[in-house]
Amino acid sequence: MCRHLGYVGPPCSVRDLLTFGSHSLVRQSWAPKDMRGGGTINADGYGVAWWGREGLGRYRSAQPVWADPPLRETLSHIHTGALIAAVRSATESMPVERSACAPFVDGRWAFSHNGVVRGWPNMMADLAAPISATDLSRLEAPTDSAALWLLLQHRLREQPPVRALASLVLDVDAAAPGSRLNLLLGNGEELWATAWDHSLSVLVDENLSIIASEPYDDDPNWKSVPDRHIVSVRPGHLIVTPLRTGDL
């Protein structure tokens, strides 16, 4: 079911952000604490997207994060003040390949999905109806997460991030009940995420903001995000809102 991490704060190396803490994202790839029945290991690849002076960069691999040499040899030399990273546990019948690994990116946006869409791909027909054939051809991988990203991109053209994410989660849940829909979106300055039948925590102070599937250390300031809520964070800013149809 994957684990993901979003960070906005003082510049750090990409490697340090993935390995920091006694329960870092790398450790979560093989020893997660709160998968809620969705698997026990996240060894089907990983990815990271970071924002820098030259825009949005990305690296992905189908290797387990702990076994991929570029984590030590390359990503330790890249510094950033904003990042989204994910380790993957592939859903049965979905491919284990680089293109299926989050984050998915477009322009200034980076996106990750922690969970599963029940009944994919059959349940997608009605949700994908408003999307043009040209846009549908851009589906990066034959996975539920890549499909969610395509649907979200379409909504972001007309809606602010909170509304786009909230409406997508509610529409997918209506079409595919029982789906697990922890979505994480960033633009290099702010992060947005949903908690829908999976674990999510935030750590925010005046200098940094972090969203994580699980806390990466024992800092008492971590806050658990309630289920069926959406969170918006940037340094010094935290808003948690229920996900309800009437609020859209």
Phi and psi restraints in degrees (value plus and minus 20) as a CYANA .aco file:
   2 CYS   PHI      58.7    98.7
   2 CYS   PSI     145.0   185.0
   3 ARG   PHI    -159.4  -119.4
   3 ARG   PSI     123.0   163.0
   4 HIS   PHI    -159.6  -119.6
   4 HIS   PSI     148.0   188.0
   5 LEU   PHI    -166.6  -126.6
   5 LEU   PSI     113.6   153.6
   6 GLY   PHI    -144.4  -104.4
   6 GLY   PSI     119.6   159.6
   7 TYR   PHI    -160.2  -120.2
   7 TYR   PSI     115.2   155.2
   8 VAL   PHI    -156.7  -116.7
   8 VAL   PSI     100.1   140.1
   9 GLY   PHI     157.3   197.3
   9 GLY   PSI    -178.4  -138.4
  10 PRO   PHI     -79.4   -39.4
  10 PRO   PSI     124.8   164.8
  11 PRO   PHI     -78.5   -38.5
  11 PRO   PSI     115.8   155.8
  12 CYS   PHI    -160.5  -120.5
  12 CYS   PSI     144.9   184.9
  13 SER   PHI     -93.9   -53.9
  13 SER   PSI     128.2   168.2
  14 VAL   PHI     -78.3   -38.3
  14 VAL   PSI     -63.1   -23.1
  15 ARG   PHI     -79.0   -39.0
  15 ARG   PSI     -64.4   -24.4
  16 ASP   PHI     -82.4   -42.4
  16 ASP   PSI     -57.9   -17.9
  17 LEU   PHI     -87.0   -47.0
  17 LEU   PSI     -49.2    -9.2
  18 LEU   PHI    -104.3   -64.3
  18 LEU   PSI     -41.7    -1.7
  19 THR   PHI    -132.2   -92.2
  19 THR   PSI     -23.4    16.6
  20 PHE   PHI     -90.6   -50.6
  20 PHE   PSI     120.4   160.4
  21 GLY   PHI      73.7   113.7
  21 GLY   PSI     139.7   179.7
  22 SER   PHI     -89.9   -49.9
  22 SER   PSI     -37.1     2.9
  23 HIS   PHI    -151.0  -111.0
  23 HIS   PSI      32.8    72.8
  24 SER   PHI     -81.2   -41.2
  24 SER   PSI     148.8   188.8
  25 LEU   PHI     -79.6   -39.6
  25 LEU   PSI     -58.0   -18.0
  26 VAL   PHI     -81.2   -41.2
  26 VAL   PSI     -64.8   -24.8
  27 ARG   PHI     -84.3   -44.3
  27 ARG   PSI     -57.6   -17.6
  28 GLN   PHI     -82.5   -42.5
  28 GLN   PSI     -42.2    -2.2
  29 SER   PHI     -87.1   -47.1
  29 SER   PSI     -46.6    -6.6
  30 TRP   PHI    -142.1  -102.1
  30 TRP   PSI     -29.5    10.5
  31 ALA   PHI    -162.6  -122.6
  31 ALA   PSI      39.1    79.1
  32 PRO   PHI     -87.4   -47.4
  32 PRO   PSI     132.1   172.1
  33 LYS   PHI    -121.8   -81.8
  33 LYS   PSI     -43.3    -3.3
  34 ASP   PHI    -159.4  -119.4
  34 ASP   PSI      42.7    82.7
  35 MET   PHI    -102.8   -62.8
  35 MET   PSI     -33.4     6.6
  36 ARG   PHI      34.1    74.1
  36 ARG   PSI      27.3    67.3
  37 GLY   PHI      60.2   100.2
  37 GLY   PSI      -9.6    30.4
  38 GLY   PHI    -125.9   -85.9
  38 GLY   PSI       9.9    49.9
  39 GLY   PHI      97.7   137.7
  39 GLY   PSI     151.5   191.5
  40 THR   PHI    -145.7  -105.7
  40 THR   PSI     -29.3    10.7
  41 ILE   PHI    -170.6  -130.6
  41 ILE   PSI     129.1   169.1
  42 ASN   PHI    -142.0  -102.0
  42 ASN   PSI      58.9    98.9
  43 ALA   PHI    -135.8   -95.8
  43 ALA   PSI      -8.0    32.0
  44 ASP   PHI    -120.4   -80.4
  44 ASP   PSI      16.1    56.1
  45 GLY   PHI      90.0   130.0
  45 GLY   PSI     152.1   192.1
  46 TYR   PHI    -177.5  -137.5
  46 TYR   PSI     150.7   190.7
  47 GLY   PHI    -179.6  -139.6
  47 GLY   PSI     141.0   181.0
  48 VAL   PHI    -167.3  -127.3
  48 VAL   PSI     118.9   158.9
  49 ALA   PHI    -143.7  -103.7
  49 ALA   PSI     116.5   156.5
  50 TRP   PHI    -156.4  -116.4
  50 TRP   PSI     131.4   171.4
  51 TRP   PHI    -124.1   -84.1
  51 TRP   PSI     115.0   155.0
  52 GLY   PHI    -164.9  -124.9
  52 GLY   PSI    -189.6  -149.6
  53 ARG   PHI     -80.3   -40.3
  53 ARG   PSI     -51.5   -11.5
  54 GLU   PHI    -116.8   -76.8
  54 GLU   PSI      -4.5    35.5
  55 GLY   PHI      84.2   124.2
  55 GLY   PSI    -168.3  -128.3
  56 LEU   PHI    -117.9   -77.9
  56 LEU   PSI     103.0   143.0
  57 GLY   PHI    -127.9   -87.9
  57 GLY   PSI     140.8   180.8
  58 ARG   PHI    -171.4  -131.4
  58 ARG   PSI     124.7   164.7
  59 TYR   PHI    -156.3  -116.3
  59 TYR   PSI     115.4   155.4
  60 ARG   PHI    -158.5  -118.5
  60 ARG   PSI     132.6   172.6
  61 SER   PHI    -168.6  -128.6
  61 SER   PSI     125.8   165.8
  62 ALA   PHI    -103.6   -63.6
  62 ALA   PSI     -22.0    18.0
  63 GLN   PHI    -100.9   -60.9
  63 GLN   PSI     132.3   172.3
  64 PRO   PHI     -77.9   -37.9
  64 PRO   PSI     123.6   163.6
  65 VAL   PHI     -79.6   -39.6
  65 VAL   PSI     -54.9   -14.9
  66 TRP   PHI     -92.6   -52.6
  66 TRP   PSI     -35.4     4.6
  67 ALA   PHI    -128.6   -88.6
  67 ALA   PSI     -14.1    25.9
  68 ASP   PHI    -119.2   -79.2
  68 ASP   PSI      90.9   130.9
  69 PRO   PHI     -76.2   -36.2
  69 PRO   PSI     -56.3   -16.3
  70 PRO   PHI     -79.1   -39.1
  70 PRO   PSI     -41.2    -1.2
  71 LEU   PHI     -77.9   -37.9
  71 LEU   PSI     -62.1   -22.1
  72 ARG   PHI    -107.1   -67.1
  72 ARG   PSI     -59.8   -19.8
  73 GLU   PHI    -106.4   -66.4
  73 GLU   PSI     -45.0    -5.0
  74 THR   PHI    -140.5  -100.5
  74 THR   PSI     -71.5   -31.5
  75 LEU   PHI     -89.2   -49.2
  75 LEU   PSI     -36.3     3.7
  76 SER   PHI     -91.2   -51.2
  76 SER   PSI     -36.6     3.4
  77 HIS   PHI    -120.2   -80.2
  77 HIS   PSI     -20.7    19.3
  78 ILE   PHI    -123.1   -83.1
  78 ILE   PSI     103.6   143.6
  79 HIS   PHI    -131.4   -91.4
  79 HIS   PSI     122.5   162.5
  80 THR   PHI    -172.8  -132.8
  80 THR   PSI     135.8   175.8
  81 GLY   PHI    -124.6   -84.6
  81 GLY   PSI     -15.0    25.0
  82 ALA   PHI    -175.3  -135.3
  82 ALA   PSI     115.4   155.4
  83 LEU   PHI    -176.4  -136.4
  83 LEU   PSI     128.0   168.0
  84 ILE   PHI    -148.4  -108.4
  84 ILE   PSI     111.4   151.4
  85 ALA   PHI    -155.2  -115.2
  85 ALA   PSI     134.4   174.4
  86 ALA   PHI    -170.5  -130.5
  86 ALA   PSI     123.6   163.6
  87 VAL   PHI    -133.6   -93.6
  87 VAL   PSI     123.6   163.6
  88 ARG   PHI    -133.5   -93.5
  88 ARG   PSI     118.8   158.8
  89 SER   PHI    -139.8   -99.8
  89 SER   PSI      85.8   125.8
  90 ALA   PHI     -87.9   -47.9
  90 ALA   PSI     116.4   156.4
  91 THR   PHI     -90.4   -50.4
  91 THR   PSI     124.6   164.6
  92 GLU   PHI     -72.4   -32.4
  92 GLU   PSI     115.6   155.6
  93 SER   PHI      63.6   103.6
  93 SER   PSI     -25.9    14.1
  94 MET   PHI    -117.9   -77.9
  94 MET   PSI     127.7   167.7
  95 PRO   PHI     -91.3   -51.3
  95 PRO   PSI     129.8   169.8
  96 VAL   PHI    -123.3   -83.3
  96 VAL   PSI      76.7   116.7
  97 GLU   PHI    -175.0  -135.0
  97 GLU   PSI     142.7   182.7
  98 ARG   PHI     -78.2   -38.2
  98 ARG   PSI     -62.2   -22.2
  99 SER   PHI     -86.6   -46.6
  99 SER   PSI     -36.9     3.1
 100 ALA   PHI    -109.1   -69.1
 100 ALA   PSI     -24.7    15.3
 101 CYS   PHI    -107.8   -67.8
 101 CYS   PSI     113.2   153.2
 102 ALA   PHI     -95.1   -55.1
 102 ALA   PSI     140.1   180.1
 103 PRO   PHI     -99.0   -59.0
 103 PRO   PSI     129.5   169.5
 104 PHE   PHI    -115.1   -75.1
 104 PHE   PSI     122.8   162.8
 105 VAL   PHI    -153.5  -113.5
 105 VAL   PSI     136.5   176.5
 106 ASP   PHI    -183.1  -143.1
 106 ASP   PSI      99.5   139.5
 107 GLY   PHI      39.8    79.8
 107 GLY   PSI    -139.4   -99.4
 108 ARG   PHI    -112.0   -72.0
 108 ARG   PSI     -24.7    15.3
 109 TRP   PHI    -115.1   -75.1
 109 TRP   PSI     125.0   165.0
 110 ALA   PHI    -154.0  -114.0
 110 ALA   PSI     125.4   165.4
 111 PHE   PHI    -162.9  -122.9
 111 PHE   PSI     123.5   163.5
 112 SER   PHI    -159.7  -119.7
 112 SER   PSI     129.6   169.6
 113 HIS   PHI    -145.0  -105.0
 113 HIS   PSI     107.3   147.3
 114 ASN   PHI    -133.9   -93.9
 114 ASN   PSI      82.9   122.9
 115 GLY   PHI     131.0   171.0
 115 GLY   PSI    -169.6  -129.6
 116 VAL   PHI    -176.4  -136.4
 116 VAL   PSI     124.2   164.2
 117 VAL   PHI    -120.1   -80.1
 117 VAL   PSI      96.5   136.5
 118 ARG   PHI     -89.7   -49.7
 118 ARG   PSI     118.5   158.5
 119 GLY   PHI      55.6    95.6
 119 GLY   PSI      -9.9    30.1
 120 TRP   PHI     -88.4   -48.4
 120 TRP   PSI     120.4   160.4
 121 PRO   PHI    -116.3   -76.3
 121 PRO   PSI     -21.3    18.7
 122 ASN   PHI     -80.6   -40.6
 122 ASN   PSI     -53.0   -13.0
 123 MET   PHI     -94.9   -54.9
 123 MET   PSI     -25.6    14.4
 124 MET   PHI    -101.0   -61.0
 124 MET   PSI     -35.6     4.4
 125 ALA   PHI     -75.2   -35.2
 125 ALA   PSI     -73.0   -33.0
 126 ASP   PHI     -88.1   -48.1
 126 ASP   PSI     -59.5   -19.5
 127 LEU   PHI     -85.9   -45.9
 127 LEU   PSI     -52.3   -12.3
 128 ALA   PHI    -106.7   -66.7
 128 ALA   PSI     -25.4    14.6
 129 ALA   PHI     -75.7   -35.7
 129 ALA   PSI     -59.8   -19.8
 130 PRO   PHI     -94.1   -54.1
 130 PRO   PSI     -27.6    12.4
 131 ILE   PHI    -110.1   -70.1
 131 ILE   PSI     115.9   155.9
 132 SER   PHI     -90.0   -50.0
 132 SER   PSI     139.5   179.5
 133 ALA   PHI     -81.7   -41.7
 133 ALA   PSI     -54.6   -14.6
 134 THR   PHI     -82.0   -42.0
 134 THR   PSI     -65.4   -25.4
 135 ASP   PHI     -87.6   -47.6
 135 ASP   PSI     -59.6   -19.6
 136 LEU   PHI     -81.3   -41.3
 136 LEU   PSI     -51.2   -11.2
 137 SER   PHI     -89.4   -49.4
 137 SER   PSI     -31.6     8.4
 138 ARG   PHI    -107.5   -67.5
 138 ARG   PSI     -17.6    22.4
 139 LEU   PHI     -75.6   -35.6
 139 LEU   PSI     100.1   140.1
 140 GLU   PHI     -96.2   -56.2
 140 GLU   PSI     -49.3    -9.3
 141 ALA   PHI    -173.6  -133.6
 141 ALA   PSI     133.9   173.9
 142 PRO   PHI    -100.6   -60.6
 142 PRO   PSI      44.3    84.3
 143 THR   PHI    -154.3  -114.3
 143 THR   PSI     140.2   180.2
 144 ASP   PHI     -85.0   -45.0
 144 ASP   PSI     -56.7   -16.7
 145 SER   PHI     -84.9   -44.9
 145 SER   PSI     -63.7   -23.7
 146 ALA   PHI     -83.6   -43.6
 146 ALA   PSI     -56.4   -16.4
 147 ALA   PHI     -87.4   -47.4
 147 ALA   PSI     -60.8   -20.8
 148 LEU   PHI     -79.8   -39.8
 148 LEU   PSI     -60.3   -20.3
 149 TRP   PHI     -83.5   -43.5
 149 TRP   PSI     -61.0   -21.0
 150 LEU   PHI     -82.2   -42.2
 150 LEU   PSI     -63.1   -23.1
 151 LEU   PHI     -85.1   -45.1
 151 LEU   PSI     -59.6   -19.6
 152 LEU   PHI     -88.3   -48.3
 152 LEU   PSI     -60.8   -20.8
 153 GLN   PHI     -75.6   -35.6
 153 GLN   PSI     -63.5   -23.5
 154 HIS   PHI     -80.2   -40.2
 154 HIS   PSI     -61.8   -21.8
 155 ARG   PHI     -93.7   -53.7
 155 ARG   PSI     -53.2   -13.2
 156 LEU   PHI     -85.7   -45.7
 156 LEU   PSI     -38.9     1.1
 157 ARG   PHI     -88.8   -48.8
 157 ARG   PSI     -43.6    -3.6
 158 GLU   PHI    -144.4  -104.4
 158 GLU   PSI     -30.6     9.4
 159 GLN   PHI    -150.5  -110.5
 159 GLN   PSI     129.5   169.5
 160 PRO   PHI     -87.3   -47.3
 160 PRO   PSI     141.4   181.4
 161 PRO   PHI     -74.8   -34.8
 161 PRO   PSI     -65.5   -25.5
 162 VAL   PHI     -80.9   -40.9
 162 VAL   PSI     -65.6   -25.6
 163 ARG   PHI     -88.0   -48.0
 163 ARG   PSI     -60.8   -20.8
 164 ALA   PHI     -81.9   -41.9
 164 ALA   PSI     -66.4   -26.4
 165 LEU   PHI     -85.9   -45.9
 165 LEU   PSI     -66.5   -26.5
 166 ALA   PHI     -82.5   -42.5
 166 ALA   PSI     -65.3   -25.3
 167 SER   PHI     -85.8   -45.8
 167 SER   PSI     -56.3   -16.3
 168 LEU   PHI     -85.4   -45.4
 168 LEU   PSI     -66.4   -26.4
 169 VAL   PHI     -80.6   -40.6
 169 VAL   PSI     -65.9   -25.9
 170 LEU   PHI     -87.0   -47.0
 170 LEU   PSI     -58.3   -18.3
 171 ASP   PHI     -88.6   -48.6
 171 ASP   PSI     -61.0   -21.0
 172 VAL   PHI     -87.7   -47.7
 172 VAL   PSI     -60.4   -20.4
 173 ASP   PHI     -83.5   -43.5
 173 ASP   PSI     -56.5   -16.5
 174 ALA   PHI     -87.1   -47.1
 174 ALA   PSI     -57.6   -17.6
 175 ALA   PHI    -101.5   -61.5
 175 ALA   PSI     -47.7    -7.7
 176 ALA   PHI    -159.2  -119.2
 176 ALA   PSI      53.4    93.4
 177 PRO   PHI     -75.5   -35.5
 177 PRO   PSI     124.4   164.4
 178 GLY   PHI      69.0   109.0
 178 GLY   PSI     -19.9    20.1
 179 SER   PHI     -88.6   -48.6
 179 SER   PSI     132.5   172.5
 180 ARG   PHI    -131.3   -91.3
 180 ARG   PSI      97.8   137.8
 181 LEU   PHI    -151.4  -111.4
 181 LEU   PSI      44.7    84.7
 182 ASN   PHI    -107.2   -67.2
 182 ASN   PSI      85.7   125.7
 183 LEU   PHI    -127.2   -87.2
 183 LEU   PSI     122.9   162.9
 184 LEU   PHI    -151.4  -111.4
 184 LEU   PSI     106.9   146.9
 185 LEU   PHI    -152.4  -112.4
 185 LEU   PSI     121.4   161.4
 186 GLY   PHI    -164.9  -124.9
 186 GLY   PSI     138.2   178.2
 187 ASN   PHI    -148.6  -108.6
 187 ASN   PSI      -6.8    33.2
 188 GLY   PHI      75.3   115.3
 188 GLY   PSI     -35.7     4.3
 189 GLU   PHI    -142.7  -102.7
 189 GLU   PSI     -47.8    -7.8
 190 GLU   PHI    -163.7  -123.7
 190 GLU   PSI     135.6   175.6
 191 LEU   PHI    -145.6  -105.6
 191 LEU   PSI     124.4   164.4
 192 TRP   PHI    -152.2  -112.2
 192 TRP   PSI     122.7   162.7
 193 ALA   PHI    -173.1  -133.1
 193 ALA   PSI     133.1   173.1
 194 THR   PHI    -134.1   -94.1
 194 THR   PSI     126.3   166.3
 195 ALA   PHI    -133.5   -93.5
 195 ALA   PSI      90.3   130.3
 196 TRP   PHI    -161.0  -121.0
 196 TRP   PSI      73.5   113.5
 197 ASP   PHI      46.1    86.1
 197 ASP   PSI      11.8    51.8
 198 HIS   PHI    -178.5  -138.5
 198 HIS   PSI     144.1   184.1
 199 SER   PHI     -96.5   -56.5
 199 SER   PSI     126.6   166.6
 200 LEU   PHI    -178.8  -138.8
 200 LEU   PSI     117.7   157.7
 201 SER   PHI    -156.7  -116.7
 201 SER   PSI     137.9   177.9
 202 VAL   PHI    -153.2  -113.2
 202 VAL   PSI     130.8   170.8
 203 LEU   PHI    -156.3  -116.3
 203 LEU   PSI      96.1   136.1
 204 VAL   PHI    -155.8  -115.8
 204 VAL   PSI     111.4   151.4
 205 ASP   PHI    -159.9  -119.9
 205 ASP   PSI    -186.8  -146.8
 206 GLU   PHI     -89.3   -49.3
 206 GLU   PSI     -37.1     2.9
 207 ASN   PHI    -127.1   -87.1
 207 ASN   PSI     -44.9    -4.9
 208 LEU   PHI    -169.1  -129.1
 208 LEU   PSI     143.7   183.7
 209 SER   PHI    -162.4  -122.4
 209 SER   PSI     113.3   153.3
 210 ILE   PHI    -156.1  -116.1
 210 ILE   PSI     115.7   155.7
 211 ILE   PHI    -139.0   -99.0
 211 ILE   PSI     112.2   152.2
 212 ALA   PHI    -165.5  -125.5
 212 ALA   PSI     126.5   166.5
 213 SER   PHI     -78.7   -38.7
 213 SER   PSI     -56.9   -16.9
 214 GLU   PHI    -162.3  -122.3
 214 GLU   PSI     123.5   163.5
 215 PRO   PHI     -74.9   -34.9
 215 PRO   PSI     119.0   159.0
 216 TYR   PHI    -113.1   -73.1
 216 TYR   PSI     -21.5    18.5
 217 ASP   PHI    -172.8  -132.8
 217 ASP   PSI    -189.7  -149.7
 218 ASP   PHI    -120.1   -80.1
 218 ASP   PSI      -1.1    38.9
 219 ASP   PHI     -75.3   -35.3
 219 ASP   PSI     104.8   144.8
 220 PRO   PHI     -90.1   -50.1
 220 PRO   PSI     -28.5    11.5
 221 ASN   PHI    -105.2   -65.2
 221 ASN   PSI     -24.6    15.4
 222 TRP   PHI     -80.9   -40.9
 222 TRP   PSI     119.1   159.1
 223 LYS   PHI    -142.1  -102.1
 223 LYS   PSI     112.5   152.5
 224 SER   PHI     -98.9   -58.9
 224 SER   PSI     113.3   153.3
 225 VAL   PHI    -105.9   -65.9
 225 VAL   PSI     106.3   146.3
 226 PRO   PHI     -82.3   -42.3
 226 PRO   PSI     130.2   170.2
 227 ASP   PHI     -80.9   -40.9
 227 ASP   PSI     129.8   169.8
 228 ARG   PHI      42.8    82.8
 228 ARG   PSI      19.7    59.7
 229 HIS   PHI    -151.2  -111.2
 229 HIS   PSI     139.0   179.0
 230 ILE   PHI    -141.7  -101.7
 230 ILE   PSI     121.2   161.2
 231 VAL   PHI    -143.9  -103.9
 231 VAL   PSI     122.7   162.7
 232 SER   PHI    -146.0  -106.0
 232 SER   PSI     105.9   145.9
 233 VAL   PHI    -157.6  -117.6
 233 VAL   PSI     128.4   168.4
 234 ARG   PHI    -173.8  -133.8
 234 ARG   PSI     147.8   187.8
 235 PRO   PHI     -72.5   -32.5
 235 PRO   PSI     107.9   147.9
 236 GLY   PHI      56.7    96.7
 236 GLY   PSI      -8.8    31.2
 237 HIS   PHI    -163.9  -123.9
 237 HIS   PSI     106.3   146.3
 238 LEU   PHI    -166.2  -126.2
 238 LEU   PSI     102.4   142.4
 239 ILE   PHI    -149.2  -109.2
 239 ILE   PSI     107.6   147.6
 240 VAL   PHI    -140.6  -100.6
 240 VAL   PSI     105.6   145.6
 241 THR   PHI    -152.3  -112.3
 241 THR   PSI     119.1   159.1
 242 PRO   PHI     -83.0   -43.0
 242 PRO   PSI     127.0   167.0
 243 LEU   PHI    -113.4   -73.4
 243 LEU   PSI      81.0   121.0
 244 ARG   PHI    -157.4  -117.4
 244 ARG   PSI     121.7   161.7
 245 THR   PHI     -77.5   -37.5
 245 THR   PSI     -60.4   -20.4
 246 GLY   PHI     -87.6   -47.6
 246 GLY   PSI     -33.9     6.1
 247 ASP   PHI    -108.5   -68.5
 247 ASP   PSI     -28.0    12.0
